[in-house]
Amino acid sequence: MSDTLLIKKYANRRLYDTERSHYITLGELAELVRTGRPVRIVDAKTEADLTKAVLMQVILEERGRLDMLPVDLLHQIIRVQGTVQQGPLAAFLETSYAQYSRPMADAAQTWMGAGAKMAEAFGFGVPARGAGPTPPPAPEPTSPEPESKAEMAAEVSALRDQMDALLKRLGQ
């Protein structure tokens, strides 16, 4: 689903899915985005790009979504709007997101692979083939497999420490 879905927003605030030829709600739009579908939202009359405004509306209307935005950041965004600082802050946020998203995707992939190996090693139930989504393949290990349960426990502890450090860096 790499094709961007065009959504038209009409004056009556209704959103029109041009691919399926019917109106959608903000909740349905949020679900499309959650599934990874890129969307572009335009004013039906002027063709002005409304993507950011409508996606912000989705965030504002879903309870709990704003909890991940620090109040200080919201203050700063409001302070710099319309000033020369707006461009650098936007560039900073974009760069920060790019630096955050790639390592987190890599870490999630590593954890998923390591979790399955640990579950198997400790004899925990591993879902049968076809039961649930298939995790992506684990990256090649950078160190030899641990030979004993003690070595595996030490490796798990080291991984937990790394995850704690990442979460601390992210401010959680």
C-alpha positions in Angstrom: 0.0 0.0 0.0 2.5 2.6 -1.0 0.1 4.7 -3.0 -1.0 7.8 -1.2 -4.8 7.9 -0.6 -6.4 11.2 -1.6 -9.1 12.4 0.8 -11.1 15.4 0.0 -12.5 17.6 2.8 -15.7 19.4 2.0 -17.0 22.6 3.5 -19.5 20.6 5.6 -16.4 19.0 7.3 -17.0 15.7 5.7 -14.1 13.6 4.4 -14.4 11.8 1.1 -12.3 8.8 0.3 -11.6 9.1 -3.5 -10.5 5.5 -3.8 -13.5 3.8 -2.4 -15.9 6.7 -3.4 -17.6 7.2 -0.1 -17.4 9.5 3.0 -15.3 8.4 6.0 -15.1 9.5 9.6 -12.1 10.8 11.5 -11.9 7.4 13.2 -11.8 5.6 9.9 -9.1 8.0 8.7 -7.1 7.2 11.9 -7.4 3.5 11.2 -6.1 3.9 7.7 -3.1 5.8 9.0 -2.5 3.1 11.7 -2.4 0.4 9.0 0.4 2.3 7.3 -1.5 3.8 4.5 -0.2 7.3 3.6 -2.9 9.9 3.1 -3.1 13.3 1.6 -6.1 15.5 2.5 -7.0 18.4 0.3 -9.8 21.0 0.4 -12.4 19.8 -2.2 -12.9 23.3 -3.6 -9.4 24.9 -3.5 -7.2 21.8 -3.5 -5.2 23.4 -0.6 -3.3 20.7 1.4 -5.0 20.1 4.7 -3.2 16.9 5.7 -1.4 18.3 8.8 -4.5 20.1 10.1 -6.8 17.1 9.8 -4.2 14.7 11.2 -3.8 17.0 14.2 -7.6 17.0 14.5 -7.4 13.2 14.7 -4.8 13.4 17.4 -6.8 15.9 19.4 -10.1 13.9 19.2 -8.6 10.6 20.4 -8.3 10.6 24.1 -4.8 10.1 25.5 -2.9 10.8 22.3 -1.7 14.2 23.6 -0.1 12.6 26.6 3.0 11.8 24.5 3.6 15.5 23.8 5.4 17.3 26.6 3.7 20.6 27.7 7.0 22.4 27.3 7.2 21.3 23.6 3.6 22.6 23.0 4.5 25.9 24.6 7.6 26.2 22.4 5.7 25.4 19.2 3.1 28.1 20.0 5.9 30.6 20.9 7.8 30.2 17.6 4.8 30.2 15.3 5.2 33.0 12.8 8.7 33.9 13.9 12.1 33.2 12.3 12.5 30.3 14.8 9.6 28.3 13.3 11.8 26.9 10.4 14.6 25.7 12.6 12.2 24.1 15.1 10.3 22.3 12.4 13.7 21.0 11.0 14.7 19.9 14.4 11.5 18.0 15.0 11.7 16.3 11.6 15.4 15.3 12.2 14.6 14.1 15.7 11.8 12.0 14.4 14.0 10.5 11.7 16.7 9.7 14.3 14.1 8.2 16.7 12.1 6.1 14.3 15.0 4.1 12.6 16.7 2.9 15.8 13.3 2.1 17.4 12.3 0.0 14.3 15.6 -1.8 14.5 15.3 -2.4 18.2 11.8 -3.7 17.9 12.9 -6.2 15.2 15.8 -7.3 17.4 13.6 -7.7 20.4 11.0 -9.7 18.5 13.7 -12.1 17.2 15.4 -12.4 20.6 12.1 -12.9 22.5 11.2 -15.9 20.3 14.7 -17.4 20.8 14.5 -16.9 24.6 10.9 -18.4 24.8 12.1 -21.4 22.9 15.3 -21.8 25.0 13.3 -21.7 28.3 10.6 -24.0 27.0 7.8 -21.4 27.0 5.0 -22.0 24.6 5.8 -20.7 21.1 2.7 -20.1 19.0 2.0 -22.7 16.4 2.7 -21.9 12.8 -0.1 -19.7 11.4 -1.3 -18.6 14.9 -1.0 -14.8 14.7 1.3 -12.5 12.7 4.7 -13.8 11.7 7.5 -11.6 13.2 10.1 -10.3 10.8 13.3 -12.3 10.6 15.8 -11.6 13.4 19.0 -9.9 12.3 22.1 -12.0 12.3 23.6 -12.2 15.8 26.7 -10.2 16.4 27.9 -12.5 19.1 27.9 -16.2 19.4 24.9 -17.9 21.0 25.1 -18.2 24.8 26.0 -21.8 25.8 24.3 -21.9 29.2 21.2 -20.5 30.9 23.5 -18.3 33.0 25.0 -16.7 29.9 21.6 -16.3 28.4 20.4 -14.6 31.7 23.4 -12.3 31.5 22.6 -11.4 27.9 18.9 -10.7 28.8 20.0 -8.5 31.6 22.3 -6.6 29.3 19.5 -6.2 26.8 17.2 -4.9 29.5 19.9 -2.4 30.5 20.2 -1.2 26.9 16.4 -0.8 26.7 16.2 1.1 30.0 18.9 3.4 28.7 17.0 4.0 25.4 13.8 4.7 27.3 15.6 7.1 29.7 17.0 8.9 26.6 13.5 9.2 25.2 12.3 10.7 28.5 10.1 7.9 29.7 
